[in-house]
Amino acid sequence: MSRDKEKSPQKVKRVPKKLYERELIRLQAELVKLQEWVRVEGARVVVVFEGRDAAGKGSTIKRVTEFLNPRVARIVALPAPTERQRTQWYFQRYIEHLPAAGEIVLFDRSWYNRAGVERVMNFCTNQEYSRFLHQSPIFERLLVEDGVLLRKYWFSVSDNEQENRFRKRLEDPMRRWKLSPMDLESIARWEDYSRAKDEMFVHTDIPEAPWYVVESEDKRAARINMIAHLLATVPYYEVQRPPLALPPRPPSKGYERTPREMQTQVPDHAARLSG
């Protein structure tokens, strides 16, 4: 994709906060229903989040998983491969994180590192890159044929908006950890990443596992658009759970709590704050 196409032509109109929050909580309630369907039906769901640095992948994943059971829905964000892993088949370290029955796995970046960062930064050879483009569709078809529900999302952001988000991270000590020299290098290599993304789409945007592009100039819109699409593409239904009721508390049998002074208590920091 050319630089011009991913550059924001004008100031983006943001989704109003109240509207966003109302729709987000509705969608998150549906995600809980989806989770229960996955658990009961023994489904296997894989969601791949890819895109440029600061495109909003991480914040969207947080909203997806906010009310989900971490035993059912887990996030996979792998570090750089070890020396041993570099000698393995490329897909091998991702396979061990794939879901079993009743699980949802969200990849915060995935095997597509090879088509993006590794390609642009010359962390892989031309032969390894070509082999990846050939094998990736085969690998994904195998997953789909085996019954895995695979969804791939590309978060698209303009160069101006990416730079604005980088600048905010630099100025915010609570978010500065999100920036690395590799992230800043992406500014100078914007067009290289665009060409790599275009080539990746040519080879891996297949009918069995298509890429879905999420426009993320407005993070609020990106989050609710992505979640709504995911829900619309999975044939889930609301699982009827058995009614629960709190049992009556039984009468005391004479238990007495150990005196607090015999235990090590956490200092009451909150009381000091209130004076």
Contacts in CASP RR format, 6 or more apart in sequence:
PFRMAT RR
TARGET T0000
AUTHOR 0000-0000-0000
METHOD contacts of the structure
MODEL  1
MSRDKEKSPQKVKRVPKKLYERELIRLQAELVKLQEWVRVEGARVVVVFE
GRDAAGKGSTIKRVTEFLNPRVARIVALPAPTERQRTQWYFQRYIEHLPA
AGEIVLFDRSWYNRAGVERVMNFCTNQEYSRFLHQSPIFERLLVEDGVLL
RKYWFSVSDNEQENRFRKRLEDPMRRWKLSPMDLESIARWEDYSRAKDEM
FVHTDIPEAPWYVVESEDKRAARINMIAHLLATVPYYEVQRPPLALPPRP
PSKGYERTPREMQTQVPDHAARLSG
1 194 0 8 1.000
1 197 0 8 1.000
1 198 0 8 1.000
2 191 0 8 1.000
2 194 0 8 1.000
3 159 0 8 1.000
3 190 0 8 1.000
3 191 0 8 1.000
3 194 0 8 1.000
6 156 0 8 1.000
6 157 0 8 1.000
6 158 0 8 1.000
6 159 0 8 1.000
6 194 0 8 1.000
7 158 0 8 1.000
7 159 0 8 1.000
7 160 0 8 1.000
8 158 0 8 1.000
8 160 0 8 1.000
8 161 0 8 1.000
8 217 0 8 1.000
12 161 0 8 1.000
12 217 0 8 1.000
12 218 0 8 1.000
13 218 0 8 1.000
14 218 0 8 1.000
14 220 0 8 1.000
14 221 0 8 1.000
15 218 0 8 1.000
15 220 0 8 1.000
15 221 0 8 1.000
15 224 0 8 1.000
17 220 0 8 1.000
20 220 0 8 1.000
20 221 0 8 1.000
20 223 0 8 1.000
20 224 0 8 1.000
23 224 0 8 1.000
24 63 0 8 1.000
24 223 0 8 1.000
24 224 0 8 1.000
24 227 0 8 1.000
27 224 0 8 1.000
27 227 0 8 1.000
27 228 0 8 1.000
27 231 0 8 1.000
28 63 0 8 1.000
28 66 0 8 1.000
28 67 0 8 1.000
28 227 0 8 1.000
29 67 0 8 1.000
30 231 0 8 1.000
31 64 0 8 1.000
31 67 0 8 1.000
31 68 0 8 1.000
31 227 0 8 1.000
31 231 0 8 1.000
32 67 0 8 1.000
32 68 0 8 1.000
33 236 0 8 1.000
33 237 0 8 1.000
33 238 0 8 1.000
33 239 0 8 1.000
34 231 0 8 1.000
34 234 0 8 1.000
34 236 0 8 1.000
35 68 0 8 1.000
35 69 0 8 1.000
35 72 0 8 1.000
35 73 0 8 1.000
35 104 0 8 1.000
36 238 0 8 1.000
36 239 0 8 1.000
36 241 0 8 1.000
37 43 0 8 1.000
37 234 0 8 1.000
37 236 0 8 1.000
37 237 0 8 1.000
37 238 0 8 1.000
37 239 0 8 1.000
38 44 0 8 1.000
38 45 0 8 1.000
38 72 0 8 1.000
38 102 0 8 1.000
38 103 0 8 1.000
38 104 0 8 1.000
38 236 0 8 1.000
39 72 0 8 1.000
39 102 0 8 1.000
39 239 0 8 1.000
40 239 0 8 1.000
41 102 0 8 1.000
42 101 0 8 1.000
42 102 0 8 1.000
43 101 0 8 1.000
43 102 0 8 1.000
43 149 0 8 1.000
44 98 0 8 1.000
44 99 0 8 1.000
44 100 0 8 1.000
44 101 0 8 1.000
44 102 0 8 1.000
44 103 0 8 1.000
44 147 0 8 1.000
44 148 0 8 1.000
44 149 0 8 1.000
45 99 0 8 1.000
45 103 0 8 1.000
45 104 0 8 1.000
45 105 0 8 1.000
45 148 0 8 1.000
45 149 0 8 1.000
45 151 0 8 1.000
45 234 0 8 1.000
46 98 0 8 1.000
46 99 0 8 1.000
46 104 0 8 1.000
46 105 0 8 1.000
46 107 0 8 1.000
46 143 0 8 1.000
46 148 0 8 1.000
46 149 0 8 1.000
46 150 0 8 1.000
46 151 0 8 1.000
47 64 0 8 1.000
47 104 0 8 1.000
47 105 0 8 1.000
47 106 0 8 1.000
47 107 0 8 1.000
47 151 0 8 1.000
47 153 0 8 1.000
47 230 0 8 1.000
48 107 0 8 1.000
48 110 0 8 1.000
48 112 0 8 1.000
48 150 0 8 1.000
48 151 0 8 1.000
48 152 0 8 1.000
48 153 0 8 1.000
49 57 0 8 1.000
49 58 0 8 1.000
49 60 0 8 1.000
49 61 0 8 1.000
49 106 0 8 1.000
49 107 0 8 1.000
49 108 0 8 1.000
49 109 0 8 1.000
49 110 0 8 1.000
49 153 0 8 1.000
49 155 0 8 1.000
50 57 0 8 1.000
50 109 0 8 1.000
50 110 0 8 1.000
50 112 0 8 1.000
50 152 0 8 1.000
50 153 0 8 1.000
50 154 0 8 1.000
50 155 0 8 1.000
51 57 0 8 1.000
51 154 0 8 1.000
51 155 0 8 1.000
51 156 0 8 1.000
51 157 0 8 1.000
51 197 0 8 1.000
52 155 0 8 1.000
52 156 0 8 1.000
52 157 0 8 1.000
52 162 0 8 1.000
52 186 0 8 1.000
52 193 0 8 1.000
53 162 0 8 1.000
53 166 0 8 1.000
53 182 0 8 1.000
53 183 0 8 1.000
53 186 0 8 1.000
54 157 0 8 1.000
54 162 0 8 1.000
54 165 0 8 1.000
54 166 0 8 1.000
54 169 0 8 1.000
54 178 0 8 1.000
54 183 0 8 1.000
55 155 0 8 1.000
55 156 0 8 1.000
55 157 0 8 1.000
55 162 0 8 1.000
55 216 0 8 1.000
56 155 0 8 1.000
56 157 0 8 1.000
56 216 0 8 1.000
56 219 0 8 1.000
56 222 0 8 1.000
57 108 0 8 1.000
57 109 0 8 1.000
57 155 0 8 1.000
58 108 0 8 1.000
59 219 0 8 1.000
59 223 0 8 1.000
60 155 0 8 1.000
60 214 0 8 1.000
60 219 0 8 1.000
60 222 0 8 1.000
60 223 0 8 1.000
60 226 0 8 1.000
60 227 0 8 1.000
61 75 0 8 1.000
61 106 0 8 1.000
61 108 0 8 1.000
63 223 0 8 1.000
63 227 0 8 1.000
64 73 0 8 1.000
64 106 0 8 1.000
64 226 0 8 1.000
64 227 0 8 1.000
64 230 0 8 1.000
65 73 0 8 1.000
65 75 0 8 1.000
65 106 0 8 1.000
68 104 0 8 1.000
72 102 0 8 1.000
72 103 0 8 1.000
72 104 0 8 1.000
73 103 0 8 1.000
73 104 0 8 1.000
73 105 0 8 1.000
73 106 0 8 1.000
74 103 0 8 1.000
74 104 0 8 1.000
74 105 0 8 1.000
74 106 0 8 1.000
75 106 0 8 1.000
75 108 0 8 1.000
76 97 0 8 1.000
76 105 0 8 1.000
76 106 0 8 1.000
76 107 0 8 1.000
76 108 0 8 1.000
76 110 0 8 1.000
77 107 0 8 1.000
77 108 0 8 1.000
77 109 0 8 1.000
78 93 0 8 1.000
78 94 0 8 1.000
78 97 0 8 1.000
78 109 0 8 1.000
81 93 0 8 1.000
85 92 0 8 1.000
85 93 0 8 1.000
90 111 0 8 1.000
90 114 0 8 1.000
90 128 0 8 1.000
90 131 0 8 1.000
90 132 0 8 1.000
90 135 0 8 1.000
91 111 0 8 1.000
91 135 0 8 1.000
91 139 0 8 1.000
94 107 0 8 1.000
94 110 0 8 1.000
94 111 0 8 1.000
97 105 0 8 1.000
97 107 0 8 1.000
98 105 0 8 1.000
98 143 0 8 1.000
98 148 0 8 1.000
99 105 0 8 1.000
99 148 0 8 1.000
111 132 0 8 1.000
111 136 0 8 1.000
111 139 0 8 1.000
112 136 0 8 1.000
112 200 0 8 1.000
112 204 0 8 1.000
114 124 0 8 1.000
114 128 0 8 1.000
114 129 0 8 1.000
114 132 0 8 1.000
115 129 0 8 1.000
115 132 0 8 1.000
115 133 0 8 1.000
115 136 0 8 1.000
115 196 0 8 1.000
115 197 0 8 1.000
115 199 0 8 1.000
115 200 0 8 1.000
115 204 0 8 1.000
116 193 0 8 1.000
116 196 0 8 1.000
116 197 0 8 1.000
116 200 0 8 1.000
117 123 0 8 1.000
117 182 0 8 1.000
118 124 0 8 1.000
118 128 0 8 1.000
118 129 0 8 1.000
119 129 0 8 1.000
119 196 0 8 1.000
120 189 0 8 1.000
120 192 0 8 1.000
120 193 0 8 1.000
120 196 0 8 1.000
121 182 0 8 1.000
121 185 0 8 1.000
121 189 0 8 1.000
124 132 0 8 1.000
133 199 0 8 1.000
133 200 0 8 1.000
133 203 0 8 1.000
133 204 0 8 1.000
134 203 0 8 1.000
136 203 0 8 1.000
136 204 0 8 1.000
137 203 0 8 1.000
137 204 0 8 1.000
137 206 0 8 1.000
137 208 0 8 1.000
137 209 0 8 1.000
140 150 0 8 1.000
140 204 0 8 1.000
140 206 0 8 1.000
140 208 0 8 1.000
140 209 0 8 1.000
141 206 0 8 1.000
141 208 0 8 1.000
141 209 0 8 1.000
143 150 0 8 1.000
143 209 0 8 1.000
144 150 0 8 1.000
144 208 0 8 1.000
144 209 0 8 1.000
145 208 0 8 1.000
149 234 0 8 1.000
150 209 0 8 1.000
151 212 0 8 1.000
151 230 0 8 1.000
151 233 0 8 1.000
152 209 0 8 1.000
152 210 0 8 1.000
152 211 0 8 1.000
152 212 0 8 1.000
153 211 0 8 1.000
153 212 0 8 1.000
153 213 0 8 1.000
153 214 0 8 1.000
153 226 0 8 1.000
154 197 0 8 1.000
154 201 0 8 1.000
154 211 0 8 1.000
154 212 0 8 1.000
154 213 0 8 1.000
154 214 0 8 1.000
155 214 0 8 1.000
155 216 0 8 1.000
155 222 0 8 1.000
155 226 0 8 1.000
156 213 0 8 1.000
156 214 0 8 1.000
156 215 0 8 1.000
156 216 0 8 1.000
157 165 0 8 1.000
157 216 0 8 1.000
157 217 0 8 1.000
158 217 0 8 1.000
159 187 0 8 1.000
159 190 0 8 1.000
161 217 0 8 1.000
162 186 0 8 1.000
162 187 0 8 1.000
163 187 0 8 1.000
166 179 0 8 1.000
166 183 0 8 1.000
166 184 0 8 1.000
166 187 0 8 1.000
168 175 0 8 1.000
169 175 0 8 1.000
169 176 0 8 1.000
169 178 0 8 1.000
169 179 0 8 1.000
170 176 0 8 1.000
170 179 0 8 1.000
186 193 0 8 1.000
201 211 0 8 1.000
204 211 0 8 1.000
205 211 0 8 1.000
212 229 0 8 1.000
214 222 0 8 1.000
214 225 0 8 1.000
214 226 0 8 1.000
214 229 0 8 1.000
215 221 0 8 1.000
215 222 0 8 1.000
215 225 0 8 1.000
216 222 0 8 1.000
END
